[in-house]
Each structure stands twice: as structure tokens, then as C-alpha cells.
């Protein structure tokens, strides 16, 4: 299959949608993004890479980071992690306080903000230090992306903290229910910094290869998690990776995927490749407007939906 030809077709067809939607502005640093920016990368299990657009331009990965921290915590804690965070779709916005209150401080899944805070708390508990935790998150990202200079954007991290009142409220509520071991402010700071990591579509598509290959990086031949754990991460991505629009994404795209409010979406074609698309303006659910359409075009043209 000629992947570059397919990507070039998508690039032509997606142009009328570029700029539609709304760039995330509740984090002021993200509001500076160019709404016409677009990139898409595919990386196969053989390491072959195909791109369109600004595939070397880094952007804020935001909630895409939740895939990687969930992976790390699952490797550390295995089934015990599910005692603190569930794996069910939320059906509510990603920052809902109502559902958390109703379910007594146990988040529905690791991809809503409350769940990601619990996962980050579990990593801090494992490493016993917030800075060592962040360094290990970065080292994991550098390893799976085969890129040594992955870093946090301090301006974005500060902007997140300065305006992250809802995340602080979530952390305090979880703490009140006894499901947070560390200081809530420390957890929110660490979480904000992990979301402020910057990567490009090539690096992120490469980072998904171990999930496309049953937990093993096919290029480095390194096992990061077990096949069963990889299956679990992909399943949660499919059911929960786009919050209350996860069903819509499965319906139209049909791949395990995870979005971020920086405009990125990662996706996995099991046994074949990792994908990343980036377009900053978001739809009403907080997912990339043009990016979602680009992925639907891709699965329609290739037949690579898992359904």
C-alpha cells in the first residue's frame, strides 16, 4: 500500500477544514498556536515513516501524556492500579467534578483528568520524589520515541498551573476521599509539567509502536509492557481516549486513540503502525477538529479500522 500517496490525498482533502474549531484558550500559552498548522505521521513496525505537513514542529502533547503515565503505572502496579482508578468510559467532560463526587473519589478511567492525577500520584509514590518522577517520565518518552531531547516547556507548565483551578479542585476532592497519597498541590504540579512536554508527530507516532506491537518496541526489540498490558492500554484508549466523544471516535475512525488539547491525536493500528496527527483547533468535545477528520479519511482509504 502506498502510504505516502494516501497521506498526500488526505492533505488535499483536509485543507478546507484547517482552522475550523477553536484553539484551547483556557491555558493562555496554548492559545498562541497557529490554527492553520497541520501535520500527520505514520511509522510502521519496520520503522518506515511517512509524513505530511509540519511533522518536525513540536507542540504541547497535553493529555496524550496520560497514555504514557498509565503505561508506566500499569507496569509498576499491574492489577492493583485498578483498585484506585477504573477502566470504564466516563460519558462526562474530562474535568468533571460531579462524577468524581458521585463515585467517592475513584475516577472512572486513567484518561479523564481525575484518573490521570491518581496515576501521577501513584508514580510519585513509586519514585518517592516529584522531580525523579518527572525525569523518569521524560526518560520513558525519550526511549520510546528514539529521541534524546524530549523536554517540558516551562512557560506552558506555568500557564497550566496558573489557571489549573479545576485540576486543583479535583486533586483536593480525591485527597478528601483518601485516594491520593501525596500532597494535592505536588500532584497537580507534576501533572501540569507532564502535560507540558513537547513532541512532534513523527516522535509521537514512533512512541506508539510498542502499543501496536504487543508491548515490544519493534525497532529496538525492547519489551516495555506485557502483551496483556498492551491490550489493556489499547482497550482503554478505544473506550476512553476521547472522553465523552470516545464512542463517536470509535464509530468514525475505529482505532485506539488518545487526544490532547494541544491539538494532537495519537492512534494505533495493531500489528501495523503508530499514527499521530496534529491540528490545534478543537471541536466541541476538546479533540482536534481537522485531526479527527484526517484519521477518519485514513481508515476509510486504507480499511485499517479494527472493526
C-alpha positions in Angstrom: 0.0 0.0 0.0 1.3 3.4 -1.0 1.1 5.3 2.4 2.6 8.5 1.1 0.1 8.7 -1.7 -2.7 8.2 0.8 -1.3 10.9 3.1 -1.0 13.3 0.1 -4.6 12.7 -0.7 -5.6 13.4 2.9 -3.6 16.6 2.9 -5.6 17.9 -0.1 -8.9 16.8 1.3 -8.3 18.2 4.8 -7.4 21.7 3.7 -11.0 23.1 3.8 -11.2 22.0 7.5 -7.9 23.6 8.7 -8.7 26.5 11.0 -12.2 25.3 11.9 -12.9 24.7 15.5 -11.3 26.6 18.4 -7.8 26.6 19.8 -7.7 25.8 23.5 -7.6 29.2 25.3 -8.2 28.3 28.9 -4.4 27.7 29.0 -3.2 31.0 27.6 0.1 29.6 26.3 -1.8 27.1 24.1 -3.9 30.0 22.7 -0.8 31.2 20.9 -0.9 28.2 18.5 -1.3 28.8 14.8 -4.8 27.5 13.9 -3.7 26.6 10.3 -0.8 24.4 11.5 -1.2 20.7 10.5 0.9 17.6 10.4 0.4 13.8 10.2 2.9 11.0 10.6 2.7 7.2 10.2 5.5 4.9 11.4 5.3 1.2 10.6 6.6 -1.6 12.7 9.6 -1.8 10.3 10.5 1.8 11.2 9.4 3.3 7.8 8.0 6.8 8.3 5.6 8.8 6.1 4.6 12.4 6.7 2.6 15.4 5.6 2.7 19.0 6.9 4.8 20.4 9.8 5.8 16.9 11.1 9.0 18.2 12.7 7.3 21.1 14.6 6.9 20.3 18.3 3.7 21.0 20.1 2.3 20.5 23.6 1.2 16.9 24.0 -1.1 17.6 26.9 -3.4 14.6 27.6 -1.6 12.4 25.2 0.9 12.1 28.1 -1.7 10.2 30.0 -1.2 7.1 27.7 2.5 7.0 28.8 2.0 7.6 32.5 -0.8 5.0 32.5 1.6 2.6 30.8 4.3 3.2 33.4 1.9 2.8 36.3 0.4 -0.4 34.9 3.9 -1.9 34.6 4.7 -0.9 38.2 1.4 -1.8 39.9 -0.3 -4.2 37.5 -3.9 -5.1 38.5 -3.5 -3.2 41.8 -3.7 0.0 39.9 -7.4 -0.7 39.2 -8.2 -0.5 42.9 -7.6 3.3 42.6 -8.8 4.1 39.1 -11.3 2.3 36.8 -11.3 1.5 33.1 -14.9 2.4 32.2 -15.9 5.2 29.8 -16.9 8.4 31.7 -19.6 9.9 29.4 -18.8 13.2 31.1 -16.4 16.0 30.3 -12.7 15.3 31.0 -12.6 17.6 34.1 -15.9 16.7 35.7 -16.1 17.1 39.5 -19.7 15.7 39.7 -18.9 12.2 38.6 -15.9 12.1 41.0 -18.1 13.1 43.9 -20.8 10.6 43.0 -18.2 7.7 42.8 -16.5 8.6 46.0 -13.1 9.7 44.7 -12.4 6.7 42.4 -12.0 8.1 38.8 -13.8 6.2 36.0 -10.6 5.8 33.9 -7.0 7.0 33.7 -7.6 9.4 30.8 -10.0 11.8 32.4 -8.1 14.4 34.5 -9.1 12.9 37.8 -7.8 9.5 36.7 -4.6 11.0 35.4 -4.0 12.7 38.7 -4.3 9.4 40.6 -1.9 7.8 38.1 0.6 10.6 38.6 0.2 10.3 42.3 1.0 6.5 42.0 4.2 7.3 40.1 5.3 9.9 42.7 4.6 7.2 45.3 6.8 4.7 43.4 9.7 7.0 42.9 9.3 8.8 46.2 10.1 12.2 44.7 8.2 14.5 42.2 11.4 15.5 40.3 12.7 11.9 39.9 9.1 11.1 38.7 9.3 13.7 36.0 12.8 12.7 35.0 11.6 9.1 34.6 8.5 10.1 32.6 10.9 12.1 30.3 13.3 9.2 30.1 10.5 6.8 29.1 9.3 9.2 26.4 12.9 9.6 25.1 13.3 5.9 25.0 10.0 5.0 23.1 10.4 7.9 20.7 14.0 7.2 20.0 14.7 10.9 20.6 17.1 12.2 23.3 16.0 15.8 23.6 12.3 15.5 24.6 11.6 18.2 27.3 9.0 20.2 29.2 8.1 23.7 28.0 8.3 25.7 31.3 6.0 28.5 30.0 3.2 26.1 29.2 3.7 24.3 32.6 3.5 27.6 34.4 0.4 28.6 32.4 -1.3 25.3 33.3 -0.6 25.8 37.0 -1.6 29.5 37.0 -5.0 28.5 35.5 -5.5 25.0 36.7 -8.1 25.6 39.4 -10.3 22.7 38.3 -7.4 20.3 38.5 -6.6 21.5 42.0 -10.2 21.1 43.0 -10.2 17.5 41.6 -7.0 16.7 43.4 -8.3 18.0 46.7 -11.5 16.1 46.3 -9.7 12.9 45.5 -7.5 13.5 48.6 -10.5 14.0 50.7 -11.8 10.6 49.7 -8.5 9.1 50.6 -7.4 8.1 47.1 -4.4 10.5 46.9 -1.2 9.6 48.8 0.8 12.8 48.2 0.2 16.5 48.6 -2.5 17.5 46.1 -0.5 20.6 45.0 2.6 18.5 44.4 0.5 16.1 42.3 -1.1 18.9 40.2 2.3 20.5 39.6 3.8 17.2 38.4 0.8 16.5 36.2 0.9 20.0 34.7 4.6 19.5 33.8 4.0 16.1 32.2 1.2 17.7 30.0 3.6 20.5 29.0 6.0 18.0 27.3 6.6 19.0 23.6 6.9 16.5 20.8 6.2 16.3 17.1 4.0 14.0 15.1 7.0 11.8 14.0 8.1 11.3 17.6 4.7 10.6 18.8 3.8 8.1 16.0 7.1 6.3 16.9 6.2 6.3 20.5 3.0 4.3 19.8 4.9 1.4 18.1 5.2 -0.6 21.3 1.4 -0.5 21.7 1.0 -1.5 18.1 3.3 -4.5 18.7 2.0 -6.2 21.9 4.2 -4.2 24.2 7.5 -4.6 22.4 9.3 -1.8 20.5 9.8 -3.5 17.1 12.8 -1.3 16.3 14.8 -1.6 19.5 13.4 -5.1 20.2 12.7 -4.0 23.8 9.7 -5.1 25.8 8.1 -2.2 27.8 5.0 -4.0 29.0 3.5 -7.4 28.6 1.1 -8.3 25.6 -1.8 -8.4 28.1 -0.9 -4.9 29.5 -0.6 -3.5 25.9 -4.0 -4.9 25.2 -5.4 -3.2 28.2 -3.9 0.2 27.3 -5.3 0.0 23.7 -8.7 -1.0 25.1 -8.8 2.0 27.4 -7.7 4.2 24.6 -10.5 3.0 22.4 -13.2 3.3 25.1 -12.0 6.4 26.9 -9.3 8.2 24.8 -11.6 10.9 23.6 -13.6 11.5 26.8 -17.3 11.8 26.1 -16.7 11.6 22.3 -14.9 8.3 22.6 -17.9 6.4 21.1 -18.0 8.9 18.2 -14.3 8.5 17.5 -14.6 4.7 17.6 -17.7 5.0 15.3 -16.0 7.2 12.7 -12.3 6.3 13.0 -12.3 2.8 14.6 -8.8 2.8 16.1 -7.5 3.0 19.7 -6.5 6.7 20.1 -5.8 9.5 22.5 -6.3 13.2 22.1 -4.8 16.2 23.7 -6.0 19.8 23.9 -2.8 20.9 22.2 -4.4 19.5 19.0 -2.6 16.2 18.8 -4.1 12.8 18.4 -2.2 9.5 18.6 -3.6 6.2 17.3 -2.6 2.6 17.0 -3.2 0.2 14.1 -2.5 -3.1 15.9 0.2 -5.1 14.2 0.9 -2.4 11.6 1.8 1.1 12.8 1.6 4.1 15.1 0.0 7.3 13.9 -0.1 10.9 15.1 -2.0 13.9 13.6 -1.8 17.5 14.8 -4.1 20.4 14.2 -4.6 22.9 17.1 -8.3 24.0 16.7 -10.6 21.7 18.7 -14.2 20.5 18.3 -16.9 20.9 20.9 -15.5 17.9 22.8 -11.9 19.2 23.1 -10.5 17.0 20.4 -8.7 18.2 17.2 -11.3 19.1 14.6 -9.3 18.5 11.5 -7.2 15.8 13.1 -10.3 13.6 13.7 -11.4 14.1 10.1 -7.9 13.2 8.8 -7.9 10.0 10.8 -11.4 9.1 9.5 -10.2 9.6 6.0 -7.1 7.4 6.7 -9.1 4.5 7.9 -11.6 4.9 5.1 -8.9 4.9 2.5 -6.9 2.0 4.0 -9.6 -0.1 5.6 -7.4 -0.2 8.7 -10.2 0.3 11.2 -10.2 -2.5 13.8 -13.9 -3.1 13.1 
